[in-house]
Amino acid sequence: MNRNSIRRATTCCLTAAVVLTSSSFVSNAAVSAGAGSLISAAETQVSVEAAGNASTAGVSGTIAKSLGKDDAKQVVQNEAPKSEYDDIAIAQVDDYVNVRSTAGEDGEVLGKLYNNSACTVLGTEGDWYKIHSGDVEGYIKAEFLVLGNAELAKSVGRRVADVKTDTLNVRAEASTGAELLGQVPEGEELSVVEEKDGWVKVAIEEGDGWVSSEFVETSTHYVVAESKEAEEARLKKEEEERRAAEEAARAATQRSSQRSSGSSSSSGSSGSSAPSRSYAPPSGGNGQAVANYACQFVGNPYVYGGTSLTNGADCSGFVMSVYAAFGVGLPHSSSALAGVGYAVSQDAMQPGDIVCYSGHVGIYVGNNTIVHASTEATGIKYTSPANYRTIVAVRRIF
């Protein structure tokens, strides 16, 4: 048997070299009944790993035994270097495909793999792949997946850098002596633009800048499978959050009705209002009320780490303090805000929704516009269109 016939007849089973993380991304996938019609057939890729080792699993082990140890080693030497994407398969379906307990339509449904979600292919059984994704391991028919397509995997994955230092300096060039573009606090998750020579180019509100790889941890995030148990827990959590939001909205409305119509207040967790300006108290208890309240602070300063709507706030401090006025407690972190409330799609944004970007966050006010604490140079301002930067998530509280 020659090498070309081996390529046509086999599909290798390898271990993924990328990070598959579910975190908040799974909750962004729409859930509906039925898998829908297929829109793409699977692509397969052939390679051999550790050929000649009798313990090698799947097709690789079969090849080693049929050729003999020396012949199989020669196949390995002639193959192209293994790519980190060789074992990554991407679902290409209208909505989702079921992950089953066995390689057949009668297998128990263990979870769902959504369109453009990723899995690691562990092996093959007939025309089914054994896969692992998120907290789900089971079988998916091969025609539902595209395997080993690096460009597709890159297009649906998101390369991120987690900040691992108290304050990360982002510079205009890949040098410690370069101009300081902006600063990011520990725990933030930034989108990666480029990586080279110990430096990582990341996206922040001030623009794309460079950080030392010493102070960040990079990984690739994909949407991954959701188990039946995880889906049930997510739906329950979202329902609880909706109820909590309704209660907070009612409480905010009651507080508003109790205030005299001529009163004014400043808001924020620190500082006091500037004497030349007065601010109307929050009125109502819905997303539009949140947007209306937030808009009156346009023109006030941006302060790194700040939470005062009048004397200065950073992006997450601004969102946190606006919602605090409505009795809703939120974290002081743009990355953490990507997990509050419940997810909505970009085309369904409503006033009051929290719009999350790489290292930044704002509040949608309608008409394709956000209000946000942008930078030290601009302060709190409006920006349109809302997708002036890549939107990572949209979360709804009310």
The 8 nearest C-alpha neighbors of each residue, nearest first, counted from 0:
[[1, 4, 2, 5, 66, 3, 65, 62],
 [2, 0, 4, 3, 5, 6, 66, 74],
 [1, 3, 5, 4, 6, 0, 74, 7],
 [4, 2, 6, 5, 1, 7, 0, 8],
 [3, 5, 7, 6, 2, 1, 8, 0],
 [4, 6, 2, 8, 3, 7, 9, 1],
 [7, 5, 3, 4, 45, 8, 9, 2],
 [8, 6, 4, 5, 9, 3, 45, 10],
 [9, 7, 5, 6, 4, 10, 3, 45],
 [10, 8, 6, 7, 5, 45, 11, 58],
 [11, 9, 45, 44, 43, 12, 58, 8],
 [10, 12, 45, 58, 46, 59, 13, 47],
 [13, 11, 122, 121, 57, 120, 10, 58],
 [12, 14, 86, 121, 11, 15, 120, 48],
 [13, 15, 86, 16, 121, 119, 12, 120],
 [16, 14, 86, 17, 119, 87, 13, 83],
 [17, 15, 83, 14, 18, 84, 86, 82],
 [16, 18, 15, 219, 19, 83, 218, 84],
 [17, 19, 219, 218, 20, 220, 16, 15],
 [20, 18, 220, 221, 17, 133, 21, 223],
 [21, 19, 220, 22, 18, 221, 133, 223],
 [20, 22, 25, 223, 24, 133, 222, 23],
 [23, 21, 24, 20, 25, 26, 338, 222],
 [24, 22, 26, 25, 338, 21, 27, 337],
 [23, 25, 27, 26, 22, 222, 21, 28],
 [24, 26, 27, 21, 28, 23, 222, 223],
 [25, 27, 24, 28, 23, 342, 233, 341],
 [28, 26, 24, 25, 342, 29, 343, 23],
 [29, 27, 26, 25, 30, 113, 24, 222],
 [28, 30, 27, 31, 94, 26, 113, 344],
 [31, 29, 28, 32, 94, 95, 113, 230],
 [32, 30, 33, 29, 94, 34, 95, 35],
 [31, 33, 34, 30, 35, 94, 95, 29],
 [34, 32, 35, 31, 95, 94, 96, 97],
 [33, 35, 95, 96, 94, 36, 32, 93],
 [36, 34, 93, 33, 94, 37, 92, 95],
 [37, 35, 93, 38, 92, 34, 94, 33],
 [36, 38, 92, 39, 93, 35, 143, 91],
 [39, 37, 92, 91, 36, 93, 40, 143],
 [40, 38, 91, 37, 41, 92, 143, 142],
 [41, 39, 142, 143, 42, 144, 145, 38],
 [42, 40, 145, 142, 144, 141, 143, 43],
 [41, 43, 145, 146, 40, 44, 144, 147],
 [44, 42, 146, 10, 41, 45, 147, 145],
 [43, 45, 10, 147, 46, 146, 42, 85],
 [46, 44, 10, 11, 6, 9, 43, 47],
 [45, 47, 11, 78, 48, 44, 10, 6],
 [46, 48, 59, 75, 50, 11, 49, 45],
 [49, 47, 50, 59, 46, 75, 13, 55],
 [48, 50, 52, 51, 47, 55, 59, 75],
 [51, 49, 63, 71, 48, 52, 72, 59],
 [52, 50, 68, 63, 71, 53, 49, 72],
 [51, 53, 54, 55, 50, 49, 63, 60],
 [52, 54, 55, 51, 60, 64, 63, 50],
 [53, 55, 52, 56, 60, 51, 49, 59],
 [56, 54, 60, 52, 53, 59, 49, 57],
 [55, 57, 60, 54, 59, 58, 12, 61],
 [58, 56, 59, 60, 122, 12, 61, 55],
 [57, 59, 61, 60, 11, 62, 9, 56],
 [58, 60, 62, 61, 47, 57, 50, 55],
 [61, 59, 55, 63, 56, 58, 62, 57],
 [62, 60, 58, 64, 59, 63, 65, 57],
 [61, 63, 65, 59, 64, 60, 66, 58],
 [64, 62, 51, 50, 60, 71, 61, 66],
 [63, 65, 61, 67, 62, 66, 60, 51],
 [66, 64, 62, 63, 67, 61, 71, 60],
 [67, 65, 70, 63, 64, 71, 62, 68],
 [66, 68, 64, 70, 63, 69, 65, 71],
 [67, 69, 51, 71, 70, 63, 72, 66],
 [70, 68, 72, 71, 67, 73, 51, 66],
 [71, 69, 73, 72, 66, 67, 68, 74],
 [70, 72, 74, 68, 73, 63, 50, 69],
 [71, 73, 75, 69, 74, 70, 50, 68],
 [72, 74, 76, 70, 71, 75, 77, 69],
 [75, 73, 71, 77, 72, 76, 78, 70],
 [74, 76, 72, 78, 73, 77, 47, 71],
 [77, 75, 73, 74, 78, 72, 79, 71],
 [76, 78, 74, 75, 73, 79, 72, 80],
 [77, 79, 75, 76, 74, 80, 46, 47],
 [78, 80, 81, 77, 46, 76, 75, 82],
 [81, 79, 82, 78, 76, 46, 77, 75],
 [80, 82, 79, 83, 85, 46, 78, 84],
 [83, 81, 84, 85, 80, 149, 147, 86],
 [82, 84, 16, 85, 17, 81, 15, 86],
 [83, 85, 87, 82, 147, 149, 86, 148],
 [86, 84, 147, 82, 83, 87, 81, 146],
 [87, 85, 120, 15, 84, 119, 13, 147],
 [86, 88, 119, 84, 147, 85, 118, 146],
 [89, 87, 146, 145, 118, 117, 144, 147],
 [90, 88, 117, 145, 144, 116, 115, 91],
 [89, 91, 144, 114, 115, 116, 143, 92],
 [90, 92, 114, 39, 115, 144, 143, 38],
 [93, 91, 37, 114, 38, 94, 95, 90],
 [94, 92, 35, 36, 37, 114, 95, 38],
 [93, 95, 114, 92, 34, 113, 35, 96],
 [96, 94, 113, 34, 112, 114, 92, 111],
 [95, 97, 34, 112, 111, 113, 98, 92],
 [98, 96, 111, 110, 108, 99, 112, 95],
 [97, 99, 110, 138, 139, 109, 111, 137],
 [100, 98, 108, 138, 106, 107, 137, 109],
 [99, 101, 106, 137, 107, 138, 109, 108],
 [102, 100, 106, 99, 103, 138, 137, 107],
 [103, 101, 138, 127, 124, 106, 99, 100],
 [102, 104, 105, 106, 101, 99, 127, 138],
 [103, 105, 106, 102, 99, 101, 107, 140],
 [104, 106, 103, 107, 101, 99, 102, 108],
 [107, 105, 101, 100, 99, 104, 103, 108],
 [106, 108, 100, 99, 109, 105, 101, 98],
 [107, 109, 99, 98, 110, 97, 106, 100],
 [110, 108, 99, 98, 226, 227, 107, 100],
 [109, 111, 226, 227, 98, 225, 108, 97],
 [112, 110, 97, 225, 224, 98, 96, 95],
 [113, 111, 224, 96, 95, 116, 97, 223],
 [112, 114, 95, 116, 94, 111, 115, 96],
 [113, 115, 90, 92, 91, 116, 95, 94],
 [116, 114, 90, 89, 91, 155, 113, 117],
 [117, 115, 222, 223, 113, 114, 90, 89],
 [118, 116, 89, 223, 88, 221, 222, 90],
 [117, 119, 132, 88, 131, 87, 130, 120],
 [120, 118, 87, 131, 130, 86, 15, 121],
 [119, 121, 130, 86, 122, 129, 12, 87],
 [120, 122, 12, 130, 129, 13, 119, 14],
 [123, 121, 12, 129, 120, 128, 57, 124],
 [124, 122, 128, 129, 127, 125, 126, 12],
 [123, 125, 127, 126, 128, 102, 122, 129],
 [124, 126, 127, 123, 102, 128, 140, 141],
 [125, 127, 141, 140, 124, 128, 123, 142],
 [128, 126, 140, 141, 124, 125, 139, 123],
 [129, 127, 123, 139, 138, 141, 122, 130],
 [128, 130, 138, 122, 121, 137, 123, 120],
 [131, 129, 120, 121, 119, 137, 136, 138],
 [130, 132, 136, 119, 118, 135, 120, 137],
 [133, 131, 118, 224, 135, 223, 134, 119],
 [132, 134, 223, 224, 135, 21, 20, 19],
 [133, 135, 132, 226, 136, 225, 224, 131],
 [136, 134, 132, 133, 226, 131, 224, 137],
 [137, 135, 131, 130, 132, 134, 138, 129],
 [136, 138, 100, 99, 130, 129, 98, 135],
 [137, 139, 129, 99, 102, 98, 128, 130],
 [140, 138, 128, 98, 127, 141, 99, 129],
 [139, 141, 127, 142, 143, 128, 126, 138],
 [140, 142, 127, 143, 144, 128, 126, 41],
 [143, 141, 41, 40, 144, 140, 39, 145],
 [142, 144, 141, 140, 90, 91, 41, 40],
 [145, 143, 90, 41, 89, 142, 141, 88],
 [144, 146, 41, 42, 88, 89, 90, 148],
 [147, 145, 88, 42, 43, 148, 87, 144],
 [146, 148, 85, 84, 87, 86, 149, 44],
 [149, 147, 151, 150, 146, 152, 145, 84],
 [148, 150, 152, 84, 151, 147, 153, 85],
 [151, 149, 153, 152, 148, 154, 155, 147],
 [150, 152, 154, 153, 148, 149, 155, 89],
 [153, 151, 149, 154, 150, 155, 156, 148],
 [152, 154, 156, 150, 151, 155, 149, 157],
 [153, 155, 151, 152, 156, 150, 157, 149],
 [156, 154, 152, 153, 115, 151, 157, 221],
 [157, 155, 221, 153, 220, 154, 152, 219],
 [158, 156, 220, 219, 159, 221, 155, 190],
 [157, 159, 219, 191, 218, 190, 220, 156],
 [160, 158, 190, 191, 189, 217, 218, 219],
 [159, 161, 217, 189, 216, 215, 188, 191],
 [162, 160, 188, 216, 215, 187, 163, 217],
 [161, 163, 215, 185, 186, 187, 164, 160],
 [164, 162, 215, 214, 185, 161, 186, 165],
 [163, 165, 185, 166, 214, 162, 167, 184],
 [166, 164, 185, 184, 167, 163, 162, 186],
 [167, 165, 184, 164, 183, 185, 182, 168],
 [166, 168, 183, 182, 164, 184, 169, 165],
 [169, 167, 182, 181, 170, 166, 210, 179],
 [168, 170, 181, 210, 209, 180, 208, 182],
 [171, 169, 179, 180, 209, 208, 172, 178],
 [170, 172, 208, 178, 180, 177, 209, 179],
 [173, 171, 170, 177, 174, 209, 208, 178],
 [174, 172, 209, 198, 170, 175, 210, 171],
 [173, 175, 176, 177, 172, 170, 209, 171],
 [176, 174, 177, 173, 170, 172, 211, 178],
 [175, 177, 174, 178, 170, 172, 179, 173],
 [178, 176, 174, 172, 175, 170, 171, 179],
 [177, 179, 171, 170, 180, 176, 172, 175],
 [180, 178, 170, 181, 169, 171, 177, 168],
 [179, 181, 170, 169, 171, 178, 205, 208],
 [180, 182, 169, 179, 168, 205, 183, 170],
 [183, 181, 168, 167, 169, 166, 184, 180],
 [182, 184, 167, 166, 168, 185, 181, 187],
 [185, 183, 166, 165, 167, 187, 186, 182],
 [184, 186, 165, 162, 164, 163, 187, 166],
 [185, 187, 162, 161, 184, 163, 188, 334],
 [186, 188, 334, 162, 185, 161, 358, 184],
 [187, 189, 161, 160, 334, 358, 159, 162],
 [190, 188, 357, 160, 358, 159, 201, 191],
 [189, 191, 159, 357, 201, 202, 158, 160],
 [192, 190, 201, 159, 158, 193, 200, 160],
 [191, 193, 200, 201, 190, 202, 194, 199],
 [194, 192, 200, 191, 199, 195, 201, 198],
 [193, 195, 199, 198, 200, 196, 192, 197],
 [196, 194, 198, 197, 199, 193, 200, 173],
 [195, 197, 198, 194, 199, 212, 173, 211],
 [196, 198, 212, 195, 211, 199, 213, 194],
 [199, 197, 211, 212, 195, 196, 210, 194],
 [200, 198, 194, 210, 209, 212, 193, 211],
 [199, 201, 209, 193, 192, 208, 191, 194],
 [202, 200, 191, 192, 207, 208, 190, 189],
 [201, 203, 207, 190, 206, 357, 189, 208],
 [204, 202, 206, 358, 205, 357, 207, 201],
 [203, 205, 206, 359, 373, 202, 358, 374],
 [204, 206, 203, 181, 180, 374, 207, 373],
 [207, 205, 203, 204, 202, 208, 180, 201],
 [208, 206, 202, 201, 203, 200, 205, 209],
 [207, 209, 171, 170, 200, 169, 201, 206],
 [208, 210, 200, 170, 173, 169, 199, 172],
 [211, 209, 169, 199, 198, 212, 200, 170],
 [210, 212, 198, 213, 214, 197, 199, 209],
 [213, 211, 198, 197, 215, 214, 199, 210],
 [214, 212, 211, 215, 197, 216, 198, 210],
 [213, 215, 163, 212, 164, 211, 162, 216],
 [216, 214, 162, 163, 161, 212, 160, 213],
 [215, 217, 161, 160, 162, 218, 163, 214],
 [218, 216, 160, 159, 161, 215, 158, 219],
 [217, 219, 159, 158, 18, 220, 160, 216],
 [220, 218, 158, 18, 157, 159, 156, 17],
 [219, 221, 157, 20, 156, 19, 158, 18],
 [222, 220, 156, 19, 223, 117, 20, 116],
 [221, 223, 116, 25, 24, 21, 117, 220],
 [224, 222, 116, 133, 117, 132, 21, 221],
 [225, 223, 112, 132, 111, 133, 135, 226],
 [224, 226, 111, 110, 229, 230, 223, 112],
 [227, 225, 110, 229, 228, 135, 109, 230],
 [226, 228, 110, 230, 229, 109, 231, 225],
 [227, 229, 231, 226, 230, 232, 225, 110],
 [230, 228, 232, 226, 231, 227, 225, 233],
 [231, 229, 233, 227, 232, 228, 226, 234],
 [230, 232, 228, 234, 229, 233, 235, 227],
 [233, 231, 229, 235, 230, 234, 236, 228],
 [234, 232, 236, 230, 235, 231, 229, 237],
 [233, 235, 237, 231, 236, 232, 230, 238],
 [234, 236, 232, 238, 233, 237, 231, 239],
 [237, 235, 233, 239, 238, 234, 232, 240],
 [238, 236, 240, 234, 239, 235, 341, 233],
 [237, 239, 241, 235, 240, 236, 234, 242],
 [240, 238, 236, 242, 237, 241, 243, 235],
 [239, 241, 243, 237, 242, 238, 340, 244],
 [242, 240, 244, 238, 239, 243, 237, 245],
 [241, 243, 245, 239, 240, 244, 246, 238],
 [244, 242, 240, 246, 245, 241, 247, 239],
 [245, 243, 247, 241, 397, 242, 246, 396],
 [244, 246, 248, 242, 243, 247, 241, 249],
 [245, 247, 243, 249, 248, 244, 250, 242],
 [248, 246, 244, 250, 245, 249, 251, 326],
 [284, 247, 249, 245, 251, 246, 250, 285],
 [250, 248, 252, 246, 251, 247, 284, 245],
 [249, 251, 247, 253, 252, 248, 246, 254],
 [252, 250, 248, 284, 254, 325, 253, 249],
 [251, 253, 283, 255, 284, 249, 250, 254],
 [254, 252, 250, 256, 255, 251, 249, 257],
 [255, 253, 251, 257, 252, 256, 250, 258],
 [254, 256, 252, 282, 253, 257, 258, 251],
 [255, 257, 253, 254, 258, 252, 259, 282],
 [258, 256, 254, 255, 253, 259, 252, 260],
 [259, 257, 255, 256, 260, 254, 262, 261],
 [258, 260, 261, 262, 257, 256, 255, 263],
 [261, 259, 262, 258, 256, 263, 255, 279],
 [260, 262, 259, 263, 258, 279, 280, 264],
 [261, 263, 259, 260, 264, 258, 279, 280],
 [264, 262, 279, 278, 280, 277, 261, 265],
 [265, 263, 278, 280, 279, 266, 277, 262],
 [264, 266, 272, 278, 271, 309, 267, 263],
 [267, 265, 308, 264, 324, 268, 307, 309],
 [268, 266, 307, 308, 320, 269, 306, 265],
 [267, 269, 307, 306, 320, 266, 270, 308],
 [270, 268, 307, 267, 306, 271, 266, 310],
 [269, 271, 307, 310, 272, 268, 267, 309],
 [272, 270, 265, 309, 273, 310, 269, 266],
 [273, 271, 309, 265, 274, 310, 270, 276],
 [272, 274, 275, 276, 309, 271, 310, 277],
 [275, 273, 276, 272, 277, 271, 309, 265],
 [276, 274, 273, 277, 272, 278, 309, 271],
 [277, 275, 274, 273, 278, 272, 309, 265],
 [276, 278, 263, 264, 279, 275, 265, 272],
 [279, 277, 263, 264, 265, 280, 276, 295],
 [278, 280, 263, 264, 281, 277, 262, 292],
 [279, 281, 264, 263, 282, 278, 292, 255],
 [282, 280, 292, 255, 279, 283, 324, 325],
 [281, 283, 255, 288, 280, 252, 284, 251],
 [284, 282, 252, 288, 251, 285, 255, 281],
 [283, 285, 248, 252, 251, 249, 288, 282],
 [286, 284, 288, 397, 287, 248, 283, 289],
 [285, 287, 351, 289, 350, 288, 397, 290],
 [286, 288, 290, 350, 289, 285, 351, 291],
 [287, 289, 291, 285, 286, 290, 283, 284],
 [290, 288, 286, 292, 351, 287, 291, 293],
 [289, 291, 351, 287, 364, 293, 288, 292],
 [292, 290, 288, 294, 289, 293, 287, 295],
 [291, 293, 289, 290, 294, 281, 295, 288],
 [294, 292, 290, 291, 295, 296, 321, 289],
 [293, 295, 291, 296, 292, 297, 290, 370],
 [294, 296, 293, 297, 292, 278, 291, 279],
 [297, 295, 294, 299, 293, 298, 308, 309],
 [298, 296, 379, 380, 295, 299, 294, 381],
 [297, 299, 379, 378, 380, 296, 300, 377],
 [298, 300, 379, 297, 296, 378, 309, 311],
 [301, 299, 378, 311, 379, 302, 310, 298],
 [300, 302, 378, 311, 375, 312, 313, 372],
 [303, 301, 311, 312, 305, 313, 304, 300],
 [302, 304, 313, 305, 301, 312, 375, 182],
 [305, 303, 313, 302, 312, 306, 316, 184],
 [306, 304, 312, 302, 313, 303, 311, 307],
 [305, 307, 316, 312, 268, 267, 317, 320],
 [308, 306, 267, 311, 269, 312, 309, 310],
 [307, 309, 267, 311, 266, 312, 310, 317],
 [308, 310, 272, 307, 311, 299, 271, 273],
 [311, 309, 307, 270, 308, 300, 271, 272],
 [310, 312, 300, 302, 301, 307, 305, 309],
 [313, 311, 305, 306, 302, 301, 307, 316],
 [312, 314, 303, 316, 302, 305, 301, 372],
 [315, 313, 372, 317, 316, 360, 371, 359],
 [314, 316, 318, 333, 317, 331, 332, 313],
 [315, 317, 306, 319, 313, 312, 314, 318],
 [316, 318, 314, 320, 315, 312, 319, 313],
 [319, 317, 315, 321, 320, 316, 322, 314],
 [320, 318, 316, 329, 322, 317, 321, 315],
 [319, 321, 323, 267, 317, 322, 318, 316],
 [322, 320, 318, 323, 324, 319, 293, 317],
 [321, 323, 325, 324, 327, 320, 319, 318],
 [324, 322, 320, 327, 326, 325, 321, 328],
 [323, 325, 322, 321, 326, 320, 281, 266],
 [326, 324, 322, 323, 251, 327, 281, 247],
 [327, 325, 323, 324, 247, 328, 322, 251],
 [326, 328, 323, 322, 325, 329, 247, 324],
 [329, 327, 323, 326, 322, 330, 319, 320],
 [328, 330, 319, 327, 331, 336, 322, 323],
 [331, 329, 332, 335, 336, 319, 328, 315],
 [330, 332, 315, 316, 319, 329, 333, 335],
 [333, 331, 335, 315, 334, 330, 336, 187],
 [332, 334, 336, 315, 335, 359, 360, 358],
 [335, 333, 337, 336, 187, 332, 188, 358],
 [336, 334, 332, 337, 333, 338, 330, 339],
 [335, 337, 333, 338, 339, 334, 332, 330],
 [338, 336, 335, 334, 392, 339, 355, 394],
 [337, 339, 336, 23, 335, 340, 394, 341],
 [340, 338, 336, 337, 341, 394, 335, 396],
 [341, 339, 396, 395, 394, 240, 338, 342],
 [342, 340, 394, 395, 237, 339, 343, 396],
 [341, 343, 394, 27, 393, 395, 26, 344],
 [344, 342, 393, 394, 347, 345, 341, 395],
 [343, 345, 347, 346, 393, 348, 342, 27],
 [346, 344, 347, 348, 393, 343, 392, 390],
 [345, 347, 344, 348, 343, 349, 367, 393],
 [346, 348, 344, 345, 343, 349, 393, 352],
 [349, 347, 345, 346, 352, 344, 343, 350],
 [348, 350, 352, 351, 365, 347, 363, 286],
 [351, 349, 364, 287, 363, 365, 286, 352],
 [350, 352, 286, 290, 289, 363, 287, 362],
 [353, 351, 395, 363, 350, 362, 394, 349],
 [352, 354, 362, 394, 393, 361, 395, 363],
 [355, 353, 393, 361, 360, 362, 392, 352],
 [356, 354, 360, 392, 391, 390, 337, 393],
 [357, 355, 390, 359, 391, 360, 358, 389],
 [356, 358, 189, 190, 359, 203, 202, 391],
 [357, 359, 189, 203, 356, 333, 187, 188],
 [360, 358, 356, 357, 333, 355, 204, 314],
 [361, 359, 355, 333, 354, 314, 356, 315],
 [360, 362, 371, 354, 370, 353, 369, 318],
 [363, 361, 353, 369, 370, 352, 351, 354],
 [362, 364, 369, 350, 352, 351, 365, 368],
 [365, 363, 350, 290, 369, 368, 351, 362],
 [364, 366, 350, 367, 368, 363, 349, 369],
 [365, 367, 368, 364, 383, 384, 369, 363],
 [368, 366, 384, 385, 365, 383, 369, 363],
 [369, 367, 383, 385, 366, 384, 382, 365],
 [370, 368, 363, 362, 382, 364, 381, 385],
 [371, 369, 381, 362, 380, 361, 382, 363],
 [372, 370, 361, 379, 373, 380, 314, 362],
 [373, 371, 379, 314, 378, 313, 301, 317],
 [372, 374, 371, 378, 379, 377, 314, 380],
 [375, 373, 376, 377, 378, 301, 372, 205],
 [376, 374, 301, 378, 377, 302, 300, 373],
 [375, 377, 374, 378, 301, 373, 300, 205],
 [376, 378, 374, 375, 373, 379, 380, 301],
 [379, 377, 300, 301, 374, 372, 375, 373],
 [380, 378, 372, 297, 298, 371, 299, 373],
 [379, 381, 297, 370, 371, 298, 378, 372],
 [380, 382, 370, 369, 371, 368, 383, 379],
 [383, 381, 369, 368, 384, 370, 385, 380],
 [384, 382, 368, 385, 367, 369, 387, 381],
 [383, 385, 367, 386, 387, 368, 382, 369],
 [384, 386, 368, 383, 367, 387, 369, 382],
 [385, 387, 388, 384, 389, 390, 383, 367],
 [388, 386, 384, 385, 383, 389, 382, 390],
 [389, 387, 386, 390, 356, 385, 357, 204],
 [388, 390, 386, 356, 391, 387, 357, 355],
 [389, 391, 356, 392, 355, 386, 388, 354],
 [390, 392, 356, 355, 389, 357, 393, 337],
 [393, 391, 355, 390, 337, 354, 394, 356],
 [392, 394, 354, 353, 343, 342, 355, 344],
 [395, 393, 342, 353, 341, 340, 352, 343],
 [394, 396, 352, 340, 341, 397, 353, 342],
 [395, 397, 340, 244, 394, 352, 341, 241],
 [396, 244, 285, 286, 395, 245, 248, 241]]
